[in-house]
Amino acid sequence: MHINFVIVLRSRREIEQLRKANAIVAEVFQELKRIIAPGVSTQELDRLAEAVILARGGIPAFKGYRNFPATLCVSINEEVVHGIPGPRKLKEGDLVSIDVGVNLNGYFGDAAITFPVGEVDPEAKRLLEVTEKALYLGIEKARAGNRLYDISHAIQTWVESHGFSVVRDFVGHGIGTNLHEDPQIPNFGLPHQGPKIESGMVFALEPMVNEGTYKVKVLSDGWTVVTADGKRSAHFEHSIAITDGEAEILSRLP
């Protein structure tokens, strides 16, 4: 199967704009990290994030996107992605995945982190470590001259070697003047396949890793994605730009 992508190469000036949008994303995570604790509601996280984004001159990228009702996606335990914030309170031992998107002057930033709430069990820690490492192994493959699915293959191989599975129904993506752009970047695939990576490409890489099956389903709210077997999931994401042939992490926390 041959897939035709239209991948936009961004200028240095555009990448600078994307850096600024992603700097706000990183700042949101710094602020959220300070208040994540048992007893805090997902709505409180959402309000704080929105306040930080607006104070920096940004617009929440997710709010209103395809009618999504909130600033953050907040997904707990077996929830994979797209959880809607509300009155639910975090509990000791939860895993909470938070996805943040920012629109700053028409340029987008996007990242995700799964946080442990208080003390978590050893298997939860292992899930977090493997998923975060998968993201960085994918980023290492994001360099000029490699193929797109070299990223996918590196993520899948690492995750599966630790007995976990990668979600297949949701994928990473290009990002720039739209939140989601070509190409789609699955977290599974064969190496040496797909378009050649070039300087100026900007990607949001985001391994979503499940304890059990890779299969997922969407709840009746039309948004929240959960694991089909009820086991836990983790999600880490960075926006990166290929500059001078190498991956630069735009959404890195300082």
N, C-alpha and C positions, 0 to 999 in steps of 0.2 A: 504493500500500500504506500503510495507516495502522497505526502501531505504538503500542500503549498502554503507556506507561511508568508505573511508580509511583515517582516521584522524591521521596525524603524531603528535606524542608527541615530543616536542622539549626539548633538554637538557638545563641546566642553561647556558652553554657556548653559545649555539645557541640563546637563548633568549637575551643574552647580545649583540650579533651581531644584532639582530632585534631592540634592544633598540637604537643602534648607527644609524641604517638606519632611524628609526623614529625620532631621534633627528634632523636629517637634514630636514625631512618633517616639523617638528615644526618650525625650523628656517626659512624655506621658507615662512610659514604663517606669521611669525613676520615681515618679510621684505615686503610681499605683503600688509599687513595691513597698513603699513606706506604710501603706494602710492595709495591705492584704493580711488578714488574720481571722481566726474563728469569730463568728458573730457579725462580720461585715456583710452587708447585702450586696448583691451584684448590681443593683440600682445605684448604690453609693459609688461603686467603682465607675459606673457609667457617667454619673454626674461630674465626678472629679475629672475624668478624661475630657469631657466636653468643655469644662471650664478652662483647662490648660490649653486645649487646641484653640479655642476662641480668643483667649488672652494673647496668644502668639500670632494672631491674624490669620489663622487657618480655618478651614471648614471641616467638620467631621465627614469623611469620605463615604462612610457606610450609611449614614442616616439618610433615609429616603432613597437609597440605591435599590432599585427594583422593589421599592416600598418597605425596605428593612426599617424597623421602627426606632433603632437606637444608635448611639455613637460607637459602642464596642460590641464585638461578639464575645460572649462569656460562656464557656462550655465547661461543665464540671464532670469529672470522672468518666462515665461511659459516653458522655456527649463529646463528639469529635470536633465539630465546628458549627458556627452560625447560631450558637445559643443566644437567646434574647434576654438581656438583663431585666430583673424584676425584684420582687420582695425576698426571693430565696437568699438565705444566709449561708455563708461559707462555714464549713465544719472542720474541726481538727482531723487531719488525715486526708482531706480532699486534695485532688489535683484540679487546678483551675487554669484552663487555657484561655488566654486573652489575646484577641486580634484587634489591632489598631490601624485605622486608615486615616490619612490626612490629605486634604486638597489645599495646597498653598499656591495661590495665583495660577491655578490651572495645571499645576504639577503635583504628582501623587507620591505619597509615602505609604508603606505598608509593612508591618512586621507582626510577629506573634511570639509569645512565650507561654509555656506552661509552668505555673508556679506551684510548689508544694504549700499547703496550708498547715502551718504548725509542723508537728512531727508526722512524717509519713512512713509507711512500711518499706522494708528493703526492696521489694519487687517494684514498688512505685518509684523509688529512687533510681533503680536500674532502668526502668522505662524512660524516665526523664533523661538520664545520662546517654542512653543509646540514641534517643531521638535528637537530642541537641548535637551530639557528635555526627549523626547522619547529615544534618544540615551543613556542618563545616566540611565534611568529606565531599558533599555536593559542590560547595563553594570552591574547593580546591580544584575541581575538574572544570570550573567555569573560567576557561582561559582561551585566548585566541588560538585557533588551530585545532582545538578539540571539537568534537561533535556534541550537539545538544544532549543526546541520550547517554553520553558518557556521565553526565551529572546524574541522570535517572538510575543508571546501572550502579554507580557508586553507592547511592542511597539504599537501593534495594538489597544489594549484596551484604552491606554492613548490618542492616536491620534484620534480615532473615537469618544471618549467621548467629544472631543472639536470640532466635526463637520467637521474634515478634513479626508482625506483618505490616506492610504499607497499604494504606487506603488507595483504592484504584479509581473510585468514582469522583474524586476531587484532586486537583492538580495545581502545581505552581503555574506561573504566567509571566508574560511580559508586562511592564508597567512604564508609564511615562505621563502623557497628557490625558490618558484614561487609566482608570483603576485596573482594568483587565485588558491587556493587549496580546497580540500574537508574540511569541509562540506559547502554546500550552506546554507545560513541562511536567510530565508524569514523574512519580517517584519510583517508577519501575521501568525496565526496558533493556534492550540489548546495547552493548557498547558500540562505538564507531558508527552510529546511525544518527540520522537527523541533520538539520542544517549545521553548517560550520559556524562556530562562535567567532565573532569579530568585535573589535573595539567599537564602543558606541552602543552596544546592546545593553539593555537594562532589564533585569529579571527580578521577580519575587519568587525565591525558592522556598518551599514550605513542606517538608516531610510531615505527614500525619501518620502516626504509628500506633497500632493497636496491640494490646496484650494477646488477644486471641485472633479470631478470623479477621480478614481484611474487609469483610462484607459489612455494609452499613445500611441504615434506613432513615428516612426523614419522618419526623413526628408530625402530628396533626396540625401543629402551628404553621406548617409549610416551610419552616426554616431549620429547626434544630436537627442536626444529623447525629445519630447515635450508632454505636457498634451493634451489629445484629445479635451478638451473643451476650450483650450487657457487660462485657469486660471493659477495662479502662483504656483510654486513648491519650496521647500527648501530641503536641503541635508546636513546632518552632519554625519561625520564618524570618528571613532578612530580605530586604531589597538590596540588590548589588548592581554595580555598573562595571562593565569591562572597560577599563582605562589603561592605555599603554599595554594592552594585551593581558592584563591581570584583573582579577576580581577585586573591586573595592566595595567594602560593606558600607552602604549609605546609612543604614538604620542601626549601626553599632551604638550601644550605650557607652557614654564617655567613661 
